[in-house]
Amino acid sequence: MAIDAPAVCAAFGLPERGATLEPYAWSSARTWRLTTGDGGRFIVKRVPPGRETELAAAMAFEQDAIAAGIPAPSPVRPPDPAVGCAARLADGTLGRVSEWVDGRPIGPGDDLADWLGATLARLHRLRPLATAEPDVYGIFRPADWAGWHDEGRTQGRPWAGVLGERLADLAAATEWVAGAFARAGDYVFTHRDLEP
């Protein structure tokens, strides 16, 4: 993907002159730090192809959280949105921009349990659910793991041996997680980007 600072600024109505874009992270989606010529700082996130419906639901939930007073980075609303607060960039990819929030590394003495628990409790009051939907990640069946093990062994993958040794552990863990999830009964919509 070849995006540049002026293309992002143009799509989101931000000042283009003197803007810079530097890679930030690439986990579930690629991100960059955008600095505009007037000193504004933002995070730019590329939306993976095929995730438009999921993104629209996530942005609506994010707006509900912000409206409920839960601190979150403010999204930049583009002049011509494609989905929610996301816009099509010049190269056709879908992106979103939010204000940059400075953080700090978590240290060994930091106890985040009260903050995390209270924040999750507030988030989970927003949308209680009758069933566990949508099932975005799913739980892989033991047969799936066995199939991947066979493929890995056939391809000579270095992880195949360890996976083969742990297939029984994966089956037991899968049964435990699936059972606990089925018994929970009080499902909620949540935000999966719970990161420092």
DOMARDO-180611 format. One record per residue (C-alpha): residue number from 1; residue in one letter; x negated, y negated, z. Coordinates in nm, 3 decimals, always signed. Example, Ala and Ser with C-alpha at 12.3 -4.5 7.8 and 13.67 -1.06 7.14 Angstrom:
<nodes>
NODE  1  A  -1.230  +0.450  +0.780
NODE  2  S  -1.367  +0.106  +0.714
</nodes>
This chain:
<nodes>
NODE  1  M  +0.000  +0.000  +0.000
NODE  2  A  -0.151  -0.331  -0.107
NODE  3  I  +0.012  -0.607  +0.093
NODE  4  D  -0.144  -0.938  +0.178
NODE  5  A  -0.068  -1.221  +0.418
NODE  6  P  +0.094  -1.454  +0.161
NODE  7  A  +0.330  -1.175  +0.046
NODE  8  V  +0.441  -1.105  +0.403
NODE  9  C  +0.479  -1.476  +0.480
NODE  10  A  +0.682  -1.532  +0.162
NODE  11  A  +0.917  -1.244  +0.244
NODE  12  F  +0.975  -1.367  +0.599
NODE  13  G  +0.975  -1.743  +0.549
NODE  14  L  +0.652  -1.799  +0.741
NODE  15  P  +0.380  -2.055  +0.650
NODE  16  E  +0.158  -1.896  +0.385
NODE  17  R  -0.134  -2.139  +0.381
NODE  18  G  -0.432  -2.004  +0.577
NODE  19  A  -0.250  -1.688  +0.687
NODE  20  T  -0.455  -1.374  +0.756
NODE  21  L  -0.356  -1.011  +0.788
NODE  22  E  -0.570  -0.751  +0.962
NODE  23  P  -0.500  -0.379  +1.011
NODE  24  Y  -0.388  -0.304  +1.365
NODE  25  A  -0.279  +0.058  +1.408
NODE  26  W  -0.147  +0.351  +1.213
NODE  27  S  +0.054  +0.602  +1.413
NODE  28  S  +0.412  +0.674  +1.308
NODE  29  A  +0.396  +0.363  +1.087
NODE  30  R  +0.119  +0.136  +0.963
NODE  31  T  +0.091  -0.203  +1.134
NODE  32  W  -0.106  -0.524  +1.089
NODE  33  R  -0.162  -0.839  +1.293
NODE  34  L  -0.054  -1.148  +1.099
NODE  35  T  -0.187  -1.490  +1.196
NODE  36  T  -0.034  -1.785  +1.017
NODE  37  G  -0.222  -2.104  +0.938
NODE  38  D  -0.032  -2.287  +1.212
NODE  39  G  -0.150  -2.036  +1.476
NODE  40  G  +0.161  -1.816  +1.488
NODE  41  R  +0.086  -1.451  +1.566
NODE  42  F  +0.302  -1.159  +1.457
NODE  43  I  +0.297  -0.783  +1.416
NODE  44  V  +0.387  -0.649  +1.073
NODE  45  K  +0.521  -0.295  +1.051
NODE  46  R  +0.566  -0.094  +0.732
NODE  47  V  +0.883  +0.112  +0.733
NODE  48  P  +0.818  +0.465  +0.606
NODE  49  P  +1.018  +0.547  +0.291
NODE  50  G  +1.355  +0.712  +0.351
NODE  51  R  +1.400  +0.569  +0.701
NODE  52  E  +1.635  +0.282  +0.615
NODE  53  T  +1.942  +0.425  +0.795
NODE  54  E  +1.738  +0.516  +1.102
NODE  55  L  +1.577  +0.170  +1.098
NODE  56  A  +1.913  -0.007  +1.080
NODE  57  A  +2.037  +0.186  +1.386
NODE  58  A  +1.713  +0.117  +1.576
NODE  59  M  +1.725  -0.257  +1.499
NODE  60  A  +2.090  -0.278  +1.608
NODE  61  F  +1.999  -0.108  +1.936
NODE  62  E  +1.701  -0.340  +1.977
NODE  63  Q  +1.933  -0.640  +1.936
NODE  64  D  +2.171  -0.496  +2.199
NODE  65  A  +1.876  -0.462  +2.437
NODE  66  I  +1.761  -0.818  +2.378
NODE  67  A  +2.118  -0.946  +2.425
NODE  68  A  +2.132  -0.754  +2.756
NODE  69  G  +1.823  -0.942  +2.877
NODE  70  I  +1.570  -0.663  +2.834
NODE  71  P  +1.238  -0.823  +2.735
NODE  72  A  +1.134  -0.728  +2.382
NODE  73  P  +0.938  -0.893  +2.101
NODE  74  S  +1.165  -1.116  +1.894
NODE  75  P  +1.207  -1.002  +1.535
NODE  76  V  +1.151  -1.251  +1.256
NODE  77  R  +1.467  -1.265  +1.044
NODE  78  P  +1.378  -1.283  +0.674
NODE  79  P  +1.567  -1.518  +0.441
NODE  80  D  +1.663  -1.221  +0.222
NODE  81  P  +1.695  -0.913  +0.446
NODE  82  A  +1.705  -0.566  +0.292
NODE  83  V  +1.806  -0.380  +0.611
NODE  84  G  +1.868  -0.554  +0.943
NODE  85  C  +1.561  -0.770  +1.002
NODE  86  A  +1.348  -0.591  +0.741
NODE  87  A  +1.261  -0.728  +0.398
NODE  88  R  +1.127  -0.589  +0.073
NODE  89  L  +0.773  -0.705  +0.015
NODE  90  A  +0.640  -0.794  -0.329
NODE  91  D  +0.510  -0.438  -0.383
NODE  92  G  +0.855  -0.292  -0.305
NODE  93  T  +0.774  -0.154  +0.038
NODE  94  L  +1.000  -0.229  +0.332
NODE  95  G  +0.849  -0.421  +0.620
NODE  96  R  +0.948  -0.594  +0.939
NODE  97  V  +0.782  -0.867  +1.140
NODE  98  S  +0.807  -0.941  +1.513
NODE  99  E  +0.640  -1.188  +1.742
NODE  100  W  +0.303  -1.075  +1.874
NODE  101  V  +0.296  -1.003  +2.247
NODE  102  D  -0.039  -0.987  +2.422
NODE  103  G  -0.081  -0.701  +2.664
NODE  104  R  -0.360  -0.560  +2.870
NODE  105  P  -0.500  -0.210  +2.914
NODE  106  I  -0.335  -0.007  +3.187
NODE  107  G  -0.578  +0.062  +3.469
NODE  108  P  -0.598  +0.352  +3.712
NODE  109  G  -0.447  +0.138  +3.988
NODE  110  D  -0.143  +0.033  +3.783
NODE  111  D  +0.179  +0.196  +3.902
NODE  112  L  +0.436  +0.147  +3.628
NODE  113  A  +0.696  +0.390  +3.762
NODE  114  D  +0.935  +0.128  +3.903
NODE  115  W  +0.915  -0.092  +3.593
NODE  116  L  +0.952  +0.200  +3.353
NODE  117  G  +1.238  +0.359  +3.546
NODE  118  A  +1.429  +0.032  +3.579
NODE  119  T  +1.377  -0.056  +3.212
NODE  120  L  +1.493  +0.287  +3.094
NODE  121  A  +1.796  +0.272  +3.323
NODE  122  R  +1.894  -0.064  +3.171
NODE  123  L  +1.840  +0.067  +2.818
NODE  124  H  +2.041  +0.382  +2.885
NODE  125  R  +2.343  +0.191  +3.014
NODE  126  L  +2.379  +0.023  +2.673
NODE  127  R  +2.504  +0.326  +2.478
NODE  128  P  +2.609  +0.644  +2.659
NODE  129  L  +2.675  +0.931  +2.416
NODE  130  A  +2.909  +1.230  +2.429
NODE  131  T  +2.669  +1.449  +2.233
NODE  132  A  +2.295  +1.460  +2.168
NODE  133  E  +2.297  +1.276  +1.838
NODE  134  P  +2.116  +1.176  +1.630
NODE  135  D  +1.864  +1.456  +1.661
NODE  136  V  +1.568  +1.279  +1.502
NODE  137  Y  +1.281  +1.499  +1.615
NODE  138  G  +1.448  +1.834  +1.679
NODE  139  I  +1.298  +2.129  +1.858
NODE  140  F  +1.103  +2.373  +1.644
NODE  141  R  +1.203  +2.739  +1.669
NODE  142  P  +0.941  +3.004  +1.751
NODE  143  A  +0.984  +3.133  +1.394
NODE  144  D  +0.874  +2.790  +1.263
NODE  145  W  +0.557  +2.800  +1.474
NODE  146  A  +0.486  +3.157  +1.362
NODE  147  G  +0.526  +3.053  +0.999
NODE  148  W  +0.288  +2.760  +1.043
NODE  149  H  +0.043  +2.993  +1.215
NODE  150  D  +0.056  +3.233  +0.919
NODE  151  E  +0.005  +2.946  +0.672
NODE  152  G  -0.284  +2.807  +0.877
NODE  153  R  -0.452  +3.146  +0.900
NODE  154  T  -0.411  +3.202  +0.524
NODE  155  Q  -0.559  +2.858  +0.453
NODE  156  G  -0.845  +2.909  +0.699
NODE  157  R  -0.742  +2.614  +0.917
NODE  158  P  -0.957  +2.574  +1.231
NODE  159  W  -0.651  +2.537  +1.457
NODE  160  A  -0.487  +2.864  +1.346
NODE  161  G  -0.665  +3.078  +1.605
NODE  162  V  -0.564  +2.861  +1.898
NODE  163  L  -0.207  +2.838  +1.771
NODE  164  G  -0.191  +3.217  +1.742
NODE  165  E  -0.307  +3.254  +2.102
NODE  166  R  -0.040  +3.010  +2.220
NODE  167  L  +0.268  +3.128  +2.026
NODE  168  A  +0.421  +3.294  +2.335
NODE  169  D  +0.359  +2.976  +2.539
NODE  170  L  +0.526  +2.766  +2.268
NODE  171  A  +0.828  +2.998  +2.264
NODE  172  A  +0.861  +2.974  +2.644
NODE  173  A  +0.822  +2.596  +2.642
NODE  174  T  +1.074  +2.563  +2.359
NODE  175  E  +1.330  +2.772  +2.551
NODE  176  W  +1.272  +2.564  +2.865
NODE  177  V  +1.309  +2.228  +2.685
NODE  178  A  +1.614  +2.338  +2.483
NODE  179  G  +1.784  +2.476  +2.794
NODE  180  A  +1.718  +2.164  +3.002
NODE  181  F  +1.841  +1.942  +2.720
NODE  182  A  +2.159  +2.147  +2.676
NODE  183  R  +2.234  +2.127  +3.051
NODE  184  A  +2.166  +1.752  +3.081
NODE  185  G  +2.514  +1.647  +2.972
NODE  186  D  +2.461  +1.271  +3.014
NODE  187  Y  +2.311  +1.180  +2.679
NODE  188  V  +2.209  +0.827  +2.595
NODE  189  F  +2.076  +0.635  +2.299
NODE  190  T  +1.720  +0.529  +2.374
NODE  191  H  +1.423  +0.359  +2.213
NODE  192  R  +1.140  +0.593  +2.126
NODE  193  D  +0.867  +0.327  +2.099
NODE  194  L  +0.789  +0.340  +2.469
NODE  195  E  +0.422  +0.249  +2.460
NODE  196  P  +0.199  +0.031  +2.678
</nodes>
